[in-house]
Amino acid sequence: MFDADVASNRLGIELITAADGAAVARMRITAEMVNGHRIAHGGFVFLLADTAFALACNSHGPVTVAAGGEITFVRPAHEGDLLLARATERTRYGRSGIYDVTVTREDGQVVAEFRGHSRSLRPGPARPDPSEQSSAGAAAGR
């Protein structure tokens, strides 16, 4: 799943570990990620936390998506900071789950706390890969 996550990969998010309902991911704040106050834009911090959340809730196997998420920003991060997001499963019930993610700087200072609600999808017919469809369509149009 992470290998196919274009957004996370383009932002330089690295998967450290993901197993048994937990995950750790990291991201360095670049000049392109700061806002007008010269601090990390909250959307990027949210994206890192959401990525760790996705890795944790998908570590069990079934395809699982976010049903919701909220974040509380505790202190700012700055350009050059390396952020770590540690996701922990709080509970799973039926096809739903609740996960907490703590985002810290390298020095251990908490930057944000995130809570995500997950929902596992019911197995269904396999969906075609869009990249295969465009290749097949291009070949058919020749």
N, C-alpha and C positions, 0 to 999 in steps of 0.2 A: 504494500500500500504506500509506504513512504517513498519508494523509488519512483512511483507514478505521481507524487505530489509536486506538481510544477511550482506552485506558489512558494511552498516551504523551501524547496531546493534552490530556487532562484534567489531567495533572500539569504541563503547561506546557512539555514538551520541544519544542524547536525543531530542525527539520532545517536545517542550514547547507549541507551538500553531500553528495551521494551519486552516485558514478560509478566504473566500472571497478574494483570490488572494494574501494573505500574509502568512508568516510563520516565526517562530523563532525556531532554533535548536542550541544545544550547544554540545561541545566536549572538554574534557581535553586532553592536549598534554602529552603523556606518553614518557618514555625513548625509546620505540620502534619507535616513530614518529619523532625523531630528525635526522638530517643529520650530515655529517662530520664537519660542522661548529658549531655543538651543538645548532642549531636552528631548529624550526619545518620545516620538509620537505614540500615544496610547494604543493606536490601532496595531502597531508593530508588536508591542508588548502582548496585546490580546492575541495576536496571531501566533506568537510563540507558545503561549499558554494553551491555546486551542489545539495546536499541533501536538503538544505533549499529551493532552487529553485524548485526542483521536488515537494516538499510538497506544495509550493505556487501554482504552475501551475496545480497541480492535485486537488486542493481544490474546483474547480468548478464542478468536477464530471467526465467528459469524460477522458478516458485514454490519458495522455499527456506525451510526451517524449522530450528530448533535441534535438534540431536541431543544436545547437552550443552553445559555451560558451567561455568567455575569462576572464582572471583575471589579476589584477595589484596588485603586492605585495607592500605594503606601508611601513611596518616595521616588524621586526621579532617577532615571538612568541617563547617561550622557554618551556622546560619541566616543567610541573606543571601548565602552564597557562590554564585557562578556557576560551575557545573561544565561542562567541555568533555570530551566523549568522542570520541576519534579512533580509528576502526576501520581496520585494515589487513589485507588478505588476505595470508596467509602462503603458502598453497598450495591448489589445487583438484585433485582426482583423481576421475575418474568423476563420480558425483553428490555427492561429499563435499568438504568444504573445512575449512580451519582459519583462524581470524581472531583477531588480537590487538587488544585495545582498551585504550588508556591513558586514564584519567580524571584530569584535572587541575583545579586551581582556576585562577582568572584570573591569579594570579601565577606560574603555571607549575609549582607544587608538585604532585607526583604524589599523588593520593588513592588510586587503586586500579589494579591490572592485572588484566585479564580475558582469558580465552582461550575462544573459542567454537568448537564443531564443528557444521558445517552439513550438511544433506542436502537435495538438490533432489528434489522430488516428480516422479514419473512423470506425464506428461500423462494425463488421464483425462476422463471425461465431466464437462461443466460442472456445478458444484453450484449449486442455486438460491440466490438471495439471501434470507436469512431475513426481511428487512424486506418483500420483495415477497410472500413466502408469507403473512405475517401480514396484509398488506393484502388479498390475494386471498381468504384465509380469512374475513376480516371481511366482505368484499363478498358472498361466497357465503352467509354466514349471515344476511344481511338479508332 
